[in-house]
């Protein structure tokens, strides 16, 4: 049987977890590059690969050049901090593979653009009161950090199990302060409050906690979510003073 030349297909940059929820948060400059091994000969497998990544389509002065990685069936490459990718830059990458007969494929190429900056961090979500009674008014506040000179554009609160009041509400940024900077620009911390009032039924014996989800979207359109669980107790009786009969 004549051995067929293998191929590398379906080159993709795998989306990282760019938020802290469900986490763990990852740096946009450290993506996972993945491909699939293809071979018309049944039973042939990948025995080696070579990957090159550059900031130009001619692949001159590459940031990554693995050389021929022997004895490897791996079909992905995890870019790390030492590889030196930068925000808001388009990168070009190509890969070729060898089969277990040492036949090599032609280069397969793709490209991707790193995000402008990191996605927002939701630093905290608080409820007042923190442990409400059933059908007691509860107000919510949040603190978020945005990156790369961006600002909070929208805060969307979803109350999936509210007993009374809207199931969702949007709030605006109450205050914003520049708290530092990184490779992409300023880091801004914003406080928002006033979501509510919301009311919840009692969690009760064996009941599940109520969930509140805050979604923060920055001015570049990057969004992150974070949940908060609320456990409510049975309402206390209301005492009324009456004149003795």
ABEGO torsion letter per residue (X at the ends): XBBBBBBBBGBBBBBBBABAOAOBBBBAABBBBBBBBBBABBGBBBABBBBBBBABAAGBGBABBAEBBBGBABABBBBBAAAGBBBGBBBBBBBBBBBAAGBBBBBBBBBBBBBABBBBBBABBBBOBABBBBGBBBBBBBBBBBBGGBBBABBBBBBAABABEBABBBBBBABBBBAEBBAAEBBBBBBBBGBOBBBBBBAEBGBBBBBBBBBBBBAAGBBBBBBBBBBBBBBBBBBBBBBBX
